[in-house]
Amino acid sequence: MKTCHSLFVGVGSFILCCTMFTACVNHISEEEGEIVNNGDIPLKFVADIHEIMNTRVVNNSFGEGDEVGLFALAGTTTMQEERYADNLYFVRSSTGEFVSDESVYYPDDGVALNLISYYPYQNSGVAMGESFMQVTVATTQDNPDDYSHSDFLVALKGDVFASKDAVALSYNHQFFRMKIILVPGEGESVEEMLSVKPTLSVSGFYTKAVYDFQQQIFSAYSEEEDITPAGEWEIRDGRLVGKELILIPQEASEGYQYIMLKAAGKSYISLLPPTLQLKSGKQRELEIVFVSAEDVLMSKVNGEIGDWDGTEVDHTESGILHEYIDVSKLTFEKSNVYKVTHLGKQVAEICKEYLVTPDFSSQAIVAYSMKEDGSVNLSQGTVVQLLGKLGKVNGGSVSWNVEDHSLEYSGGALPVRNKVYVLADGTISLSVTLADDVLPVLAQEDIVRDVRGGIIHNYPLVKIGTQYWMRDNLEASLYTDGEMLSRVDAVTANTVGYLQSAAEYYFYTANIALSGKILPAHWSIPNWEDWNILKEYLKGDASLLKSGTWLPLKSEELIQPVTNLSGFNGMPVGMYVGAFQADYEKKHLAYWTLDNTNTAIDTKVFYLKSNTNIIEESNAGVDTKAFAIRCIRK
């Protein structure tokens, strides 16, 4: 514990008890003798504890050995400045008191204190000059200690003046709690459900983040892991209850996060609803209707009133973990790429892509197996459907040479197939026999989750030839470390920042593009080699890249075709030249391009325009222009 302002530190103890929302102050008897000045008054904390059975997390009461930290700020100082008391340590005793072996006294100049306390205690505290702390939830919340330490509580108390009375602190939950309940469907017995001991895991959520005490926000999410919920099943009111977990508040992505349920040797999936909002201090209840005979799970998410706040009601349907993927159910709206998983491990990839062969070109749905190292095996692709082609032309194979980016295609002779099976040996099949060992699988849209500060942006993917591209332009107003980018209105020499048009398109100056802090991990700004690979595969046909509404450069000119068959989604966002952008919008598209050293902007940029069907290049003009950024996976 560190103290400042020539603070007098004595030996004594503090008593800190708390409830989460309301607290009643108990008075400590005064010591004999006259207190001369404020500097002789010890800072004390006392509150009634709402003692209820079960754990602190469940019923808002601390347990023996729970540790909290305390910061005290004098006057108008902030967390980032000098602290009156820094990360003072308290531990709860067997008598229900929080005690410390150090005492802090009120300032002798009558200045008010602002108090910040948190649970669970971290020895590292908050670094001087900063206001944020790493927080985490455990992946093994079925361990009671891990579950308790997954809760994150903060108490704030401002304008505390010297007083012989104790200060009441009220702690609030900063994380989100989800309760999971199984309800027997028609023909099911809750006793039989309990007897098979169903197990759960929750996937797709970040387990670490940074909490800023000053701004009271979360940022820098990391470590997406499977989480095992806490608790034991028990029968209550004809339902199985008792499972719950704590999550860091974050954005839920539709079709991304899910609950895996295993019961009686079968696996089921419950996708969480897109309207689910993980807000601080809120709790929700996921109710799953279990009907084993139908092999389908229905679920809904309900709000719950209690010590954790929450009154919202939401509904969703959960999907089943089938032994096949029905491609007719894949929309490809949020991504042209789906990852196929078995028990959380990717076992295949399904793409909607554009095949260019010597004999024909067509959009197709292609399923790829995986290599042992977990990467996609592009040399073993099965054409599930040739879109727009009639007759028995499906079921062929594709093999990509990643060295020279060439394609070998073998035609198929099957009618349209909707079901894709993944066998235990990793083979992709469009039909199976009773003897085949087929894996239960789940198809999820593959996206780039770009985390910056407290913002999570999801980018769709598209595979074109051997390359994987983001299907949208970069839309970032923060560096990857969470630092704000400067927003500017015009481009001049050495301008560092981004610009945003009236249509909210993003453009970046050359300095930003080369900063090394603007791109998500494993993604790059393309160089001319990358663009030329794309250009050669599409035979220079710009229409295959264009999407949206393009206008003629001049009123008498014709607009060239716009098909977007490649899925690239090249919108005519234009560019900034100095302070001008509107004149170029809906007519031009240009992207920053690196030279072949990947260390500098090339003198030319990738360029499309409405009056030609040719993939072109244009002068970069790094001192006067700002362009969009399209990322390629490296």
N, C-alpha and C positions, 0 to 999 in steps of 0.2 A: 504494500500500500504506500502510495506516494502522496504527500500533502504539500501545499504551496502557501504563499503569503505568510511565511514565518509562523505557520500553524503550530499551536501547542498540541503535542500528541502525548496522551497519557495511557495508562494501563487500566482497562476496565472492560465492560461488556455492554453490548447493545442488545435490545430485545426487539425483534422485528417479526410481527405476525401479520397475516394478510388474508383478505378475501379477494376475489377477482373483480368484483364490481362494486360492492359496498363494504364499508368497514366502520366499526364502532370503536372509539378510542377509549382505552383504559388509562387512567392516570397513575403515574409512578409517584410514590411518596417522596416528598422533598427531603433532602439531606439536612441535617441540623446546621444551623449557621446562616449567616446572611450572605447572599450572592452579590458580589461587588459589581461585576460588569458582565457583559455578554460573553466575553472570552472565557468566563468560568462556567458557562452553562453547557452541559454536554448535549449533543444532538442525539435524541432517542427516538425509537420507532416502536410503537405498540399498536396492535389492532386485534380485535376478536377474530378467531378462526372459525369458519363455519364447519365444525367438525361433523363429517358424515362418513359413514363406512365406505369402504373401497378406497381407491387411490386418489391422489391429488388431481391427476389429470381428468379422471372421470367425474369427480364431484367437487372439484375446485378446492381442495385442501392439500397443503404441503405434507410431505412425509418426512420422517426422521432421516437426517443426513442430507436433505436437499440443500443446495448451495446457491446463494444469490450474490450478485455484485451490486455495488452502489457507487455512483458518481455524484459529486456535489459541485455545482457551478455557482460562483459568487456574482451577484449583481447581474449585469447584462452580458457577461462572458458566455461564449458558446463552447460546445464540446471540442471544437477545433483549437480553442485557445487554452490558456493555463487553467487547470482544474483545481478547485479548492480541496477536493478529495478524489483520488483516482482509483477506481476499481477496488473499493473497500470490500473485504470478503466476510460473508456471514454464512453460518451453517446451522441448520435446525437441530435442536437437541431433542432428547427423548421426552422432555417436558413440554414440547411444543413451541419453544422459544428459538428465535434466531439470534445467535450470539457471535461476537467477534472479540478477539483478544486485543483489539486496539480501540481507542476512543478518539472521537473528533469533537471539538468544541466549536460553538458558533463563533463567527467573526466578532472581534471586540469593537468593530466600528459600526455595528448595527446594520450592515449590508444584508439583504435577503439572499437566501440560497434557493437554487433550483435543483431538485433532486431527480436523478434518473437511476432506477434499479432494474435489474433484469435477471432472468432465470433461463437456463442453468448457467452457473458461474464458469467463466473462462479465465484461466490464469494470465493469458496473453492480453486480455482486456482490449482496449482501443488505443492504437498507437497515437502518440502526441502529434498534434497537427491534423488529425483525421477524426472522423465521426462514425466510422463504419466498422462492423465486426462480421466475421464469417459465421454463418449459422448453418445448421444441418439437421436433417431428420435421418434416423437410422433405417437401414434396409431390413433389419431383423427386429421389427417392432413386436414380434411374438415373444421376445425377451422383455419381461416387465421393466427392467432397468433401462433398456434401450428405448422402450416406449415412453417412459417418464421423461427421459432426457431429450426426446424428440420434440417435446413441447417447448415453445419459446414465449416467455412472458416479459412484459415491460410495464413498469409503473412510473408515472411522471407526476411530480408535485412541484408547482411553482410558487414563488413568493413566500418562502418559509422564513419567518423571522424568529429570532431567539425567543424561546419560551421554555418554561419548566415542564410544560405538558408535552406528551409524546406526539409524534407526527403519524398520521394514518396514511398508509400507502395502499393504493388499489391497483392490483396487477391485471392486465388485460392480455388475453391470448392474441398472439400475432400470427399464428399459423391457422390452418384449416383442418377440420376433423370430418371424416367420412365414416358413417356406420353402415355395415352391410348386414342385410337380413335375408334369409331364405324362406320363401313361402311355398308350401306344398300345393301343387296344382291339382286338377281333377284326377282322382285315382291314385294320388300319392299319399303316403303316410309320413307325418313329421317324425315319428319314432324311427321309421326305417331310414329316413334321411340322416338322422343323427347317428344311427348305427354304422353307416358307411364312412363317417368322419370326413366330410368334404373338406378339401383344402383350397386356399385362395392365395393368389398373388396379384399385385397391381403393377402395371407396366406403363411406361411412357412419361413419367414425371421426373423432374430434376430434384435431386436430394440435397443439393448445396446451393447457397446463395449468399449475398452480402446484404446486411441490414444497416441502413443509415439512421442512427439515432436522431440526427438533427433534422433530416427531411422525412423521417418515418416511412421509408420506402425500401423495397427489396430490389436488388439488381444482381448482375453477374451470376446468373444461374449456371449450374454445371452439374456433371455426374448424373446422367440419366440412368437410373437403376431400377430393377424389380424390387418391390417392397412386399414383405410378408406382414399381414395385419396382426394386431394384438388380439388377445382374448381367447376364450373358449366357447364353443357352441353350447347353448342350452335352450330348452323348449320353454317358450313363454307366449301365452295367448295363441297357441297353435302355430307358432313360427319358430324358426331357428334364429336366435339372436346371440350377440356377444362378440362379434368381430368388428373391429374398428381400426382406423389408422389416421395418422397425422401427416399432412402434406404442407409443403411451403406454398403460399399463395403464388399462383402463376397462371398463365393463359392455357386453357385446355383447347387442343386442336381437334377438330371433328375427325373421327375415324382413326385417331392416333393413340390416345390413351385407352386402356381396356383392363378389365378384370378377368383373370383366368380362374375358372372353377374346375376342379377335378373331383368327380364323385363316381363311385362304383366302376372304376376303370375307364371312364370316359372323360373327355375334356370339353369344356364349354367356354364360350367367350362372351363377355358383356362389354360392348363399346360404350364409353361414357358419352353423354349427350353434348352437343356443341354449345348448348346454352348454359352448361354448368360453369359457374363462376367461383373460383377458389379465392375467397376474400378472407382477410384477417378476421379472426374471431368468429367466423361462421362455421356452422356444421350442417351437414346434409345426410340423409338416410337413403341408401340404395337398396331397394326392395326387389329381389329376384324371384320370380315365380318358376319353380322347378317342376318340370313334367318330363320325366325320363323316357316314357314310352314314345312321346312325340319328338324327342330329341331336339327340342326347341326351348329356349329360355326367353321369357318376357321380363322386362324390368322397368321400374320407374324410380325417379329420384324425387324424394320429398324433403321439404324443409322441416325443421324441428325446432320447437321452442324449448329453451333450457338455459343453463349457465353459459353455454356457447350460444351466441346469437344466431338466429336463422328462422325465417318465416317463408321463404320462397318455395314454390312448388314447380317442379319440372318433370317432364316425361320423356322417355326414350324406349326404344326396343333394342334388345340385345341380339347379337348374331350368334349363330351356332358355329362351332368348329367342325366343319364338314371334312370328309375324306376326299374332297375335290374343291377346285375353284370354279365357280360358274362365271365365265367371262361375260355372259350377257348381263350380269349384275355390276360389272365394273364400268363406271362412268367416265373415267379418265379426265374428269373436270378439274380436279385439284392437282393432278400430276399425270404425265404420260407414262409414268413408271410405277408399278406396284411391286412391293416386296412381299414374298410369300414366306410365312414363318411356321415353324413347328415347335411348340413349347418355347417360344421366344427366340429361336435360332432361325436365321434366314436359310431357306432350302431351295428357293427358286426366285426368279424375277420374271414379271410379265410386262411387256412394253407395247404401247401403241406407237408404231414407228413407220417410217416411209422407206420402202424397199425399192432400190434402183438396180435393175438387172439389165443385161443386154437385150432381153426380149420384152420386158414390160416394166412399168413402175406402178406401185400401188401402196396405199396404206395397208398395214397388216397388224394383227395382234400376234406377238411372238413370245413364247415362253423359253427361258434359259435356265439351265441347271447351274449349280454352284461348284466352284473348285474347293479343294480341301482347305485352302488358306482363307476361305470365306469370301473370295471375290467371284464375280459373275463369270461364267464360262461362255464367252462370246463365240467360241468355236462349236458350241452345241446348242443351237436354237431350233425350236419346233414351231412351225407356222400354224397357229391354231386357226386363224381365219385370214383370208385375203379379202379385205373389205372392198365391196363394190364389184367383186368378181363372182360371176355366176357359175354354177355347175360344180363338179367334183374336182376342185382345184386346191383344196385345203389339205393341211397335214404335211406339207413339205418341210424341208430343213434349210437352215442358213448357217453358214460358218464364216466368221469374220477373221481376217488376218490383221491383227493389231499392229503389225510391223509396217505393212504397206497400205493398210486401211481398205483392202479389197474385200469383196463379198463373193462367196460361192453359194449358189442357190440350187437346190434340187426340188423339182416340182412335186406336188402332192396329188392324190387321186381320191380324196375324201369329200363327202358333203360337209356342210357347216358343222363344226363342233363347238360346244359350249363348255364342256367339262374338261378341266386340266387336272391330272393326277400326278402326285409326286411319290415315287416309290421309295422304300427304305434305303435303297442303294443310291439314291439321288437322281435316278432317271426320271425324265419327263415323259408322260404318256397321255394319249388322248382316249384310251380305253383300257380297261383292266379285266382280269379274270379273277375267279374266286381264290386262286392260288397266290395272287400278287399281294405283297405286303405293302399296303398303302398307308401313307402318313395322314393323320388329321392336320389340316392346315388352315391358315388364315391369310387373306390378302389385305394389305394395307397400302394406301397411297404413300409412295416414297417422296419425302419432301426434305428440303434443307431448312432446319430450324436455326435461324440466325438470332443469337442472344446478344443484345447490347443494352447495358444498363438494365432497366426494368422492362425492356421491350423485347418481345419474342416475335419475329417476323418469319412466316412460313413461305418458302419459295417452291413452286412446282418444278419438276424435272422433265426433260425431254431427251431421249436418245436419238441421235442422228448419225447414222453410220456407226463408227466406233467411239464417237464422242458423246459425252454427257454435258448438257448445257442447263443452266437455269432457264426456265420458260418465261421469266419476267426480268425486267431490268432491275438493277440494284436500287433499293429505296432505303437509304440509311442516312440519318441525321446525326448519328453518333459514330465515333470510332469504335473498333471492336472492344476496347478497354472501357467503354462507357463514357469517355470524354466527349463533350459536345463539339460538333463541327460548326464552324462559323457559316452562317447563311449570309450570302452576299447578293447584290442586285445587278452586278455587272462584272465583266472580266477585264482586268488590266494586267500589266506585267506583274508577276509574282503574287497574284491573288491566290489566297488559300481559302477554299470553302466550297460550298455547294449552292446551287441555285434551284429554284422550284418555280415552274410555270403556273399559269392560272389553272391549268388542268391537272396540277399537282404531279407533273412529271419531274423526275430528279435528274440534275446535271451536275457534273463535278469538274473542278479545275484540274489542270495537269498535276499540280502539286499534291492534291488529294489522291489522285489516281496512283501516284508513285510513293505515297506515304508509308506503305507497308502495314497500315493499321485500318484499312477500309474494307478488306475482303474477309469473308468467313473462312475458317480453317479448311484447307484442302481445295480451295477454289482460287482461280487466277483470272486476271485480265488476259484475253487471248493475244497471241502475237500473230504475225502474218502467216507463219506456218500453220497455226490452228485454223485461221480463216481460209487458207488455201485448201486445206483438207476438206473443209465443209463445202467450199465452192466446187472443187473437183468432183466430190461425191454427188452433188446435186446438178452437175453438168452446167454450172453457171446460171441456173434458172432462178432469178430473184423472186419470182412469184411464189415459189415454194416456201419462202421465208416471211413474206409479207402478210400482215393481218390488219384488221381495222379499216377505217375509211381514209382513202388517199384522195387528194385533190390535185388537179393539174397545176403545173408550174405556171402556165399561161392559159388563158381562157380558151384558146383555140386548140390546145394540145389534147391528145387522148391520154387517158389513164391506162397504164399497162395492167395486166392481170394481177389479181391478189387472191391466192388460194390457201396459203399457209398449210399445205399438205404435209410439210415436214414437222409441223408442230412448233416451230421456232418462235412464233408469235411476235414478229417484228413490227411493232406499232410505229406510225410516222410521228414520233415525238418531236422531231426537229433537232435544234441545237441552239446554243447561245453564241452569238457573235457580238462581243461587247455587251450591251444591255438589251439586245434585240433577240427575241425568240419566236414571237407570234407569227412573223413572216415565214418561218421555216416549218412550223407545225403543220401536220397533215400532208406535207409535200416531201419531207426529207427524213432520213434516219441515219445517224452516224454514231459509231462506238469508238472509244479510246482503244488504241492498239499498241502493244509493246513491240519494240524491235526484237530481233531474234536473240539478243543477249538477255532479254527479260529484265533489264535493269533501267531502261529508258523508254520514253514515248517515241514511237516511230514518227518519221516525218509525214507519214500518210495514215489516215484512219479508214476503217471499214465504212462503206457508204452505200445507201440505197436512195433512190428518188422515184417519184411517181411516173415520170415520162419515159422510163426505160426499164427493160426487164433484165438488165445486166447488173451483176454484183460489181461495184466499183470501189474506188478509193478516192480520198479527198485530202487536201492539205490539213495537217493537224493544227497549226496556228496556236501553239501552246500558250502564248502570251495574251491572246485575244479571244479564245474560244473555250467553251465548256461543252462536254458531250456526255451522253448516257454511258453507263457501264453495264456490259453483259458478261457474266462469269461463266467460265468453263472449268470442269472438274479436272484436276491434274493427278 
